[in-house]
Structures are given as C-alpha cells and as structure tokens.
C-alpha cells in the first residue's frame, strides 16, 4: 500500500491500536503536543 503525501506512517503495533490491519489506511486526527518537554541538560 505505502504512504501518500501527508500520511503518517506507524508500526503495525501502533496501527492495530487504532484500527484493524486489513483496513490498510484510516483517517485520524492528530496534533502536535503543546509545551513539549526539553531534554534534561547534563551537569
């Protein structure tokens, strides 16, 4: 099947949490997280 432009490619284990694998491609809504934590600085 493959990805089209603007598709989000996920692993099978993630996909099967959203839909049945045989669906092949599903519509989902997603958004970037606000206030993404920054990595801790090493001292």
PDBQT receptor file of N, H, CA, C and O in Angstrom, charges set to zero:
ATOM      1  N   UNK A   1       0.844  -1.195   0.000  1.00  0.00    +0.000 N 
ATOM      2  CA  UNK A   1       0.000   0.000   0.000  1.00  0.00    +0.000 C 
ATOM      3  C   UNK A   1       0.874   1.238   0.000  1.00  0.00    +0.000 C 
ATOM      4  O   UNK A   1       0.767   2.055  -0.915  1.00  0.00    +0.000 OA
ATOM      5  N   UNK A   2       1.734   1.407   0.992  1.00  0.00    +0.000 N 
ATOM      6  H   UNK A   2       1.821   0.744   1.735  1.00  0.00    +0.000 HD
ATOM      7  CA  UNK A   2       2.629   2.559   1.032  1.00  0.00    +0.000 C 
ATOM      8  C   UNK A   2       1.947   3.822   1.508  1.00  0.00    +0.000 C 
ATOM      9  O   UNK A   2       0.723   3.883   1.629  1.00  0.00    +0.000 OA
ATOM     10  N   UNK A   3       2.757   4.824   1.775  1.00  0.00    +0.000 N 
ATOM     11  H   UNK A   3       3.751   4.774   1.677  1.00  0.00    +0.000 HD
ATOM     12  CA  UNK A   3       2.250   6.107   2.273  1.00  0.00    +0.000 C 
ATOM     13  C   UNK A   3       2.094   7.102   1.133  1.00  0.00    +0.000 C 
ATOM     14  O   UNK A   3       2.875   7.119   0.182  1.00  0.00    +0.000 OA
ATOM     15  N   UNK A   4       1.077   7.917   1.254  1.00  0.00    +0.000 N 
ATOM     16  H   UNK A   4       0.442   7.903   2.027  1.00  0.00    +0.000 HD
ATOM     17  CA  UNK A   4       0.863   9.026   0.333  1.00  0.00    +0.000 C 
ATOM     18  C   UNK A   4       1.377  10.291   1.009  1.00  0.00    +0.000 C 
ATOM     19  O   UNK A   4       1.623  10.280   2.215  1.00  0.00    +0.000 OA
ATOM     20  N   UNK A   5       1.547  11.397   0.252  1.00  0.00    +0.000 N 
ATOM     21  H   UNK A   5       1.347  11.406  -0.728  1.00  0.00    +0.000 HD
ATOM     22  CA  UNK A   5       1.946  12.655   0.882  1.00  0.00    +0.000 C 
ATOM     23  C   UNK A   5       0.975  13.012   2.014  1.00  0.00    +0.000 C 
ATOM     24  O   UNK A   5      -0.237  12.855   1.869  1.00  0.00    +0.000 OA
ATOM     25  N   UNK A   6       1.505  13.484   3.120  1.00  0.00    +0.000 N 
ATOM     26  H   UNK A   6       2.490  13.611   3.238  1.00  0.00    +0.000 HD
ATOM     27  CA  UNK A   6       0.755  13.886   4.320  1.00  0.00    +0.000 C 
ATOM     28  C   UNK A   6       0.218  12.717   5.127  1.00  0.00    +0.000 C 
ATOM     29  O   UNK A   6      -0.510  12.937   6.096  1.00  0.00    +0.000 OA
ATOM     30  N   UNK A   7       0.550  11.479   4.765  1.00  0.00    +0.000 N 
ATOM     31  H   UNK A   7       1.141  11.301   3.979  1.00  0.00    +0.000 HD
ATOM     32  CA  UNK A   7       0.203  10.324   5.596  1.00  0.00    +0.000 C 
ATOM     33  C   UNK A   7       1.167  10.247   6.774  1.00  0.00    +0.000 C 
ATOM     34  O   UNK A   7       2.286  10.756   6.704  1.00  0.00    +0.000 OA
ATOM     35  N   UNK A   8       0.736   9.619   7.837  1.00  0.00    +0.000 N 
ATOM     36  H   UNK A   8      -0.173   9.206   7.895  1.00  0.00    +0.000 HD
ATOM     37  CA  UNK A   8       1.600   9.347   8.983  1.00  0.00    +0.000 C 
ATOM     38  C   UNK A   8       1.836   7.839   8.999  1.00  0.00    +0.000 C 
ATOM     39  O   UNK A   8       0.894   7.058   9.131  1.00  0.00    +0.000 OA
ATOM     40  N   UNK A   9       3.101   7.437   8.864  1.00  0.00    +0.000 N 
ATOM     41  H   UNK A   9       3.866   8.071   8.756  1.00  0.00    +0.000 HD
ATOM     42  CA  UNK A   9       3.452   6.020   8.843  1.00  0.00    +0.000 C 
ATOM     43  C   UNK A   9       3.695   5.559  10.276  1.00  0.00    +0.000 C 
ATOM     44  O   UNK A   9       4.480   6.173  10.999  1.00  0.00    +0.000 OA
ATOM     45  N   UNK A  10       3.036   4.497  10.684  1.00  0.00    +0.000 N 
ATOM     46  H   UNK A  10       2.399   3.999  10.097  1.00  0.00    +0.000 HD
ATOM     47  CA  UNK A  10       3.210   3.956  12.038  1.00  0.00    +0.000 C 
ATOM     48  C   UNK A  10       3.492   2.459  11.947  1.00  0.00    +0.000 C 
ATOM     49  O   UNK A  10       3.220   1.821  10.929  1.00  0.00    +0.000 OA
ATOM     50  N   UNK A  11       4.033   1.921  13.014  1.00  0.00    +0.000 N 
ATOM     51  H   UNK A  11       4.254   2.439  13.841  1.00  0.00    +0.000 HD
ATOM     52  CA  UNK A  11       4.292   0.484  13.071  1.00  0.00    +0.000 C 
ATOM     53  C   UNK A  11       2.968  -0.277  13.148  1.00  0.00    +0.000 C 
ATOM     54  O   UNK A  11       1.930   0.290  13.486  1.00  0.00    +0.000 OA
ATOM     55  N   UNK A  12       3.026  -1.569  12.828  1.00  0.00    +0.000 N 
ATOM     56  H   UNK A  12       3.870  -2.029  12.554  1.00  0.00    +0.000 HD
ATOM     57  CA  UNK A  12       1.830  -2.413  12.907  1.00  0.00    +0.000 C 
ATOM     58  C   UNK A  12       1.266  -2.409  14.326  1.00  0.00    +0.000 C 
ATOM     59  O   UNK A  12       0.049  -2.370  14.506  1.00  0.00    +0.000 OA
ATOM     60  N   UNK A  13       2.143  -2.450  15.341  1.00  0.00    +0.000 N 
ATOM     61  H   UNK A  13       3.132  -2.482  15.195  1.00  0.00    +0.000 HD
ATOM     62  CA  UNK A  13       1.646  -2.483  16.724  1.00  0.00    +0.000 C 
ATOM     63  C   UNK A  13       0.884  -1.209  17.084  1.00  0.00    +0.000 C 
ATOM     64  O   UNK A  13      -0.092  -1.270  17.832  1.00  0.00    +0.000 OA
ATOM     65  N   UNK A  14       1.304  -0.072  16.573  1.00  0.00    +0.000 N 
ATOM     66  H   UNK A  14       2.097  -0.022  15.966  1.00  0.00    +0.000 HD
ATOM     67  CA  UNK A  14       0.571   1.179  16.807  1.00  0.00    +0.000 C 
ATOM     68  C   UNK A  14      -0.717   1.182  15.985  1.00  0.00    +0.000 C 
ATOM     69  O   UNK A  14      -1.781   1.542  16.489  1.00  0.00    +0.000 OA
ATOM     70  N   UNK A  15      -0.615   0.780  14.717  1.00  0.00    +0.000 N 
ATOM     71  H   UNK A  15       0.250   0.488  14.308  1.00  0.00    +0.000 HD
ATOM     72  CA  UNK A  15      -1.789   0.782  13.838  1.00  0.00    +0.000 C 
ATOM     73  C   UNK A  15      -2.920  -0.053  14.410  1.00  0.00    +0.000 C 
ATOM     74  O   UNK A  15      -4.075   0.371  14.391  1.00  0.00    +0.000 OA
ATOM     75  N   UNK A  16      -2.598  -1.238  14.920  1.00  0.00    +0.000 N 
ATOM     76  H   UNK A  16      -1.659  -1.582  14.936  1.00  0.00    +0.000 HD
ATOM     77  CA  UNK A  16      -3.645  -2.131  15.415  1.00  0.00    +0.000 C 
ATOM     78  C   UNK A  16      -4.299  -1.619  16.696  1.00  0.00    +0.000 C 
ATOM     79  O   UNK A  16      -5.322  -2.155  17.122  1.00  0.00    +0.000 OA
ATOM     80  N   UNK A  17      -3.726  -0.594  17.311  1.00  0.00    +0.000 N 
ATOM     81  H   UNK A  17      -2.895  -0.158  16.965  1.00  0.00    +0.000 HD
ATOM     82  CA  UNK A  17      -4.403   0.058  18.434  1.00  0.00    +0.000 C 
ATOM     83  C   UNK A  17      -5.455   1.043  17.927  1.00  0.00    +0.000 C 
ATOM     84  O   UNK A  17      -6.352   1.441  18.671  1.00  0.00    +0.000 OA
ATOM     85  N   UNK A  18      -5.339   1.434  16.654  1.00  0.00    +0.000 N 
ATOM     86  H   UNK A  18      -4.611   1.110  16.050  1.00  0.00    +0.000 HD
ATOM     87  CA  UNK A  18      -6.267   2.394  16.058  1.00  0.00    +0.000 C 
ATOM     88  C   UNK A  18      -7.346   1.731  15.208  1.00  0.00    +0.000 C 
ATOM     89  O   UNK A  18      -8.492   2.179  15.184  1.00  0.00    +0.000 OA
ATOM     90  N   UNK A  19      -6.969   0.656  14.509  1.00  0.00    +0.000 N 
ATOM     91  H   UNK A  19      -6.038   0.292  14.528  1.00  0.00    +0.000 HD
ATOM     92  CA  UNK A  19      -7.895   0.034  13.555  1.00  0.00    +0.000 C 
ATOM     93  C   UNK A  19      -7.441  -1.384  13.256  1.00  0.00    +0.000 C 
ATOM     94  O   UNK A  19      -6.363  -1.808  13.673  1.00  0.00    +0.000 OA
ATOM     95  N   UNK A  20      -8.276  -2.107  12.528  1.00  0.00    +0.000 N 
ATOM     96  H   UNK A  20      -9.151  -1.763  12.189  1.00  0.00    +0.000 HD
ATOM     97  CA  UNK A  20      -7.907  -3.443  12.073  1.00  0.00    +0.000 C 
ATOM     98  C   UNK A  20      -6.876  -3.326  10.952  1.00  0.00    +0.000 C 
ATOM     99  O   UNK A  20      -6.987  -2.461  10.084  1.00  0.00    +0.000 OA
ATOM    100  N   UNK A  21      -5.883  -4.196  10.979  1.00  0.00    +0.000 N 
ATOM    101  H   UNK A  21      -5.793  -4.899  11.685  1.00  0.00    +0.000 HD
ATOM    102  CA  UNK A  21      -4.806  -4.144   9.986  1.00  0.00    +0.000 C 
ATOM    103  C   UNK A  21      -5.340  -4.237   8.558  1.00  0.00    +0.000 C 
ATOM    104  O   UNK A  21      -4.809  -3.589   7.656  1.00  0.00    +0.000 OA
ATOM    105  N   UNK A  22      -6.386  -5.040   8.345  1.00  0.00    +0.000 N 
ATOM    106  H   UNK A  22      -6.817  -5.567   9.078  1.00  0.00    +0.000 HD
ATOM    107  CA  UNK A  22      -6.915  -5.192   6.991  1.00  0.00    +0.000 C 
ATOM    108  C   UNK A  22      -7.561  -3.918   6.444  1.00  0.00    +0.000 C 
ATOM    109  O   UNK A  22      -7.841  -3.843   5.247  1.00  0.00    +0.000 OA
ATOM    110  N   UNK A  23      -7.804  -2.911   7.298  1.00  0.00    +0.000 N 
ATOM    111  H   UNK A  23      -7.576  -2.972   8.270  1.00  0.00    +0.000 HD
ATOM    112  CA  UNK A  23      -8.328  -1.631   6.811  1.00  0.00    +0.000 C 
ATOM    113  C   UNK A  23      -7.304  -0.920   5.934  1.00  0.00    +0.000 C 
ATOM    114  O   UNK A  23      -7.672  -0.156   5.042  1.00  0.00    +0.000 OA
ATOM    115  N   UNK A  24      -6.034  -1.166   6.181  1.00  0.00    +0.000 N 
ATOM    116  H   UNK A  24      -5.735  -1.786   6.905  1.00  0.00    +0.000 HD
ATOM    117  CA  UNK A  24      -4.975  -0.622   5.334  1.00  0.00    +0.000 C 
ATOM    118  C   UNK A  24      -4.672   0.842   5.556  1.00  0.00    +0.000 C 
ATOM    119  O   UNK A  24      -3.525   1.190   5.832  1.00  0.00    +0.000 OA
ATOM    120  N   UNK A  25      -5.643   1.694   5.446  1.00  0.00    +0.000 N 
ATOM    121  H   UNK A  25      -6.576   1.411   5.221  1.00  0.00    +0.000 HD
ATOM    122  CA  UNK A  25      -5.437   3.134   5.637  1.00  0.00    +0.000 C 
ATOM    123  C   UNK A  25      -6.677   3.669   6.336  1.00  0.00    +0.000 C 
ATOM    124  O   UNK A  25      -7.799   3.359   5.934  1.00  0.00    +0.000 OA
ATOM    125  N   UNK A  26      -6.488   4.467   7.376  1.00  0.00    +0.000 N 
ATOM    126  H   UNK A  26      -5.578   4.719   7.703  1.00  0.00    +0.000 HD
ATOM    127  CA  UNK A  26      -7.620   5.025   8.111  1.00  0.00    +0.000 C 
ATOM    128  C   UNK A  26      -7.413   6.521   8.311  1.00  0.00    +0.000 C 
ATOM    129  O   UNK A  26      -6.282   7.005   8.336  1.00  0.00    +0.000 OA
ATOM    130  N   UNK A  27      -8.504   7.235   8.453  1.00  0.00    +0.000 N 
ATOM    131  H   UNK A  27      -9.423   6.841   8.433  1.00  0.00    +0.000 HD
ATOM    132  CA  UNK A  27      -8.447   8.666   8.753  1.00  0.00    +0.000 C 
ATOM    133  C   UNK A  27      -8.365   8.849  10.258  1.00  0.00    +0.000 C 
ATOM    134  O   UNK A  27      -9.139   8.249  11.004  1.00  0.00    +0.000 OA
ATOM    135  N   UNK A  28      -7.442   9.667  10.702  1.00  0.00    +0.000 N 
ATOM    136  H   UNK A  28      -6.813  10.154  10.096  1.00  0.00    +0.000 HD
ATOM    137  CA  UNK A  28      -7.303  10.000  12.117  1.00  0.00    +0.000 C 
ATOM    138  C   UNK A  28      -7.062  11.491  12.245  1.00  0.00    +0.000 C 
ATOM    139  O   UNK A  28      -6.654  12.149  11.288  1.00  0.00    +0.000 OA
ATOM    140  N   UNK A  29      -7.314  12.013  13.418  1.00  0.00    +0.000 N 
ATOM    141  H   UNK A  29      -7.645  11.479  14.195  1.00  0.00    +0.000 HD
ATOM    142  CA  UNK A  29      -6.974  13.399  13.721  1.00  0.00    +0.000 C 
ATOM    143  C   UNK A  29      -5.840  13.384  14.720  1.00  0.00    +0.000 C 
ATOM    144  O   UNK A  29      -5.848  12.595  15.664  1.00  0.00    +0.000 OA
ATOM    145  N   UNK A  30      -4.858  14.256  14.517  1.00  0.00    +0.000 N 
ATOM    146  H   UNK A  30      -4.851  14.898  13.750  1.00  0.00    +0.000 HD
ATOM    147  CA  UNK A  30      -3.732  14.328  15.431  1.00  0.00    +0.000 C 
ATOM    148  C   UNK A  30      -3.253  15.772  15.483  1.00  0.00    +0.000 C 
ATOM    149  O   UNK A  30      -3.588  16.584  14.620  1.00  0.00    +0.000 OA
ATOM    150  N   UNK A  31      -2.476  16.075  16.494  1.00  0.00    +0.000 N 
ATOM    151  H   UNK A  31      -2.204  15.415  17.195  1.00  0.00    +0.000 HD
ATOM    152  CA  UNK A  31      -1.930  17.426  16.648  1.00  0.00    +0.000 C 
ATOM    153  C   UNK A  31      -0.601  17.337  17.379  1.00  0.00    +0.000 C 
ATOM    154  O   UNK A  31      -0.355  16.397  18.134  1.00  0.00    +0.000 OA
ATOM    155  N   UNK A  32       0.246  18.318  17.148  1.00  0.00    +0.000 N 
ATOM    156  H   UNK A  32       0.046  19.082  16.535  1.00  0.00    +0.000 HD
ATOM    157  CA  UNK A  32       1.498  18.411  17.890  1.00  0.00    +0.000 C 
ATOM    158  C   UNK A  32       1.185  18.696  19.351  1.00  0.00    +0.000 C 
ATOM    159  O   UNK A  32       0.216  19.392  19.654  1.00  0.00    +0.000 OA
ATOM    160  N   UNK A  33       1.988  18.168  20.248  1.00  0.00    +0.000 N 
ATOM    161  H   UNK A  33       2.775  17.603  20.002  1.00  0.00    +0.000 HD
ATOM    162  CA  UNK A  33       1.814  18.438  21.671  1.00  0.00    +0.000 C 
ATOM    163  C   UNK A  33       2.258  19.854  21.990  1.00  0.00    +0.000 C 
ATOM    164  O   UNK A  33       3.254  20.333  21.448  1.00  0.00    +0.000 OA
ATOM    165  N   UNK A  34       1.526  20.522  22.864  1.00  0.00    +0.000 N 
ATOM    166  H   UNK A  34       0.717  20.133  23.304  1.00  0.00    +0.000 HD
ATOM    167  CA  UNK A  34       1.952  21.829  23.355  1.00  0.00    +0.000 C 
ATOM    168  C   UNK A  34       2.944  21.624  24.487  1.00  0.00    +0.000 C 
ATOM    169  O   UNK A  34       2.894  20.614  25.189  1.00  0.00    +0.000 OA
ATOM    170  N   UNK A  35       3.832  22.571  24.662  1.00  0.00    +0.000 N 
ATOM    171  H   UNK A  35       3.872  23.391  24.091  1.00  0.00    +0.000 HD
ATOM    172  CA  UNK A  35       4.794  22.544  25.766  1.00  0.00    +0.000 C 
ATOM    173  C   UNK A  35       5.553  21.220  25.836  1.00  0.00    +0.000 C 
ATOM    174  O   UNK A  35       5.620  20.584  26.887  1.00  0.00    +0.000 OA
ATOM    175  N   UNK A  36       6.111  20.824  24.717  1.00  0.00    +0.000 N 
ATOM    176  H   UNK A  36       6.056  21.342  23.863  1.00  0.00    +0.000 HD
ATOM    177  CA  UNK A  36       6.905  19.604  24.686  1.00  0.00    +0.000 C 
ATOM    178  C   UNK A  36       8.086  19.756  25.635  1.00  0.00    +0.000 C 
ATOM    179  O   UNK A  36       8.818  20.742  25.550  1.00  0.00    +0.000 OA
ATOM    180  N   UNK A  37       8.286  18.802  26.532  1.00  0.00    +0.000 N 
ATOM    181  H   UNK A  37       7.692  18.000  26.601  1.00  0.00    +0.000 HD
ATOM    182  CA  UNK A  37       9.398  18.926  27.476  1.00  0.00    +0.000 C 
ATOM    183  C   UNK A  37      10.740  18.888  26.752  1.00  0.00    +0.000 C 
ATOM    184  O   UNK A  37      10.924  18.136  25.795  1.00  0.00    +0.000 OA
ATOM    185  N   UNK A  38      11.658  19.698  27.218  1.00  0.00    +0.000 N 
ATOM    186  H   UNK A  38      11.508  20.309  27.996  1.00  0.00    +0.000 HD
ATOM    187  CA  UNK A  38      13.005  19.723  26.665  1.00  0.00    +0.000 C 
ATOM    188  C   UNK A  38      13.846  18.656  27.341  1.00  0.00    +0.000 C 
ATOM    189  O   UNK A  38      13.602  18.317  28.499  1.00  0.00    +0.000 OA
ATOM    190  N   UNK A  39      14.838  18.121  26.631  1.00  0.00    +0.000 N 
ATOM    191  H   UNK A  39      15.037  18.397  25.690  1.00  0.00    +0.000 HD
ATOM    192  CA  UNK A  39      15.708  17.133  27.277  1.00  0.00    +0.000 C 
ATOM    193  C   UNK A  39      16.472  17.768  28.434  1.00  0.00    +0.000 C 
ATOM    194  O   UNK A  39      16.837  18.943  28.389  1.00  0.00    +0.000 OA
ATOM    195  N   UNK A  40      16.705  16.967  29.470  1.00  0.00    +0.000 N 
ATOM    196  H   UNK A  40      16.409  16.013  29.507  1.00  0.00    +0.000 HD
ATOM    197  CA  UNK A  40      17.455  17.486  30.614  1.00  0.00    +0.000 C 
ATOM    198  C   UNK A  40      18.904  17.717  30.215  1.00  0.00    +0.000 C 
ATOM    199  O   UNK A  40      19.493  16.920  29.485  1.00  0.00    +0.000 OA
ATOM    200  N   UNK A  41      19.467  18.805  30.697  1.00  0.00    +0.000 N 
ATOM    201  H   UNK A  41      18.988  19.452  31.290  1.00  0.00    +0.000 HD
ATOM    202  CA  UNK A  41      20.875  19.086  30.429  1.00  0.00    +0.000 C 
ATOM    203  C   UNK A  41      21.732  18.323  31.419  1.00  0.00    +0.000 C 
ATOM    204  O   UNK A  41      21.418  18.246  32.607  1.00  0.00    +0.000 OA
ATOM    205  N   UNK A  42      22.805  17.767  30.920  1.00  0.00    +0.000 N 
ATOM    206  H   UNK A  42      23.061  17.830  29.955  1.00  0.00    +0.000 HD
ATOM    207  CA  UNK A  42      23.715  17.036  31.794  1.00  0.00    +0.000 C 
ATOM    208  C   UNK A  42      24.650  18.014  32.479  1.00  0.00    +0.000 C 
ATOM    209  O   UNK A  42      25.115  18.978  31.870  1.00  0.00    +0.000 OA
ATOM    210  N   UNK A  43      24.922  17.759  33.753  1.00  0.00    +0.000 N 
ATOM    211  H   UNK A  43      24.544  16.977  34.248  1.00  0.00    +0.000 HD
ATOM    212  CA  UNK A  43      25.798  18.636  34.540  1.00  0.00    +0.000 C 
ATOM    213  C   UNK A  43      27.196  18.094  34.527  1.00  0.00    +0.000 C 
ATOM    214  O   UNK A  43      28.092  18.682  35.131  1.00  0.00    +0.000 OA
TER     215      UNK A  43
